[in-house]
Amino acid sequence: MNKSLIKARRIEKGYSQEAVARKLDITLRTYQKIENDESYLPNVITGLQLAYVLRMNPFRLWSVTKPNS
């Protein structure tokens, strides 16, 4: 998940972490994990909701690489 993009977009929109967490109906701590913890990956529904709240293409949230054959 592109954590730096999420934070940059949130700041660009003028939202606090708490405001985004409220919009997603998750705790502030959970949102902080989404934005800062490299090992935390939210479920797809939360990711899609986050993309909607931040008005961005959901495909930009995840880095998709071709699997090894």
Helices and strands as residue ranges (DSSP letters): H 3-13, H 17-24, H 28-36, H 44-53, G 58-60
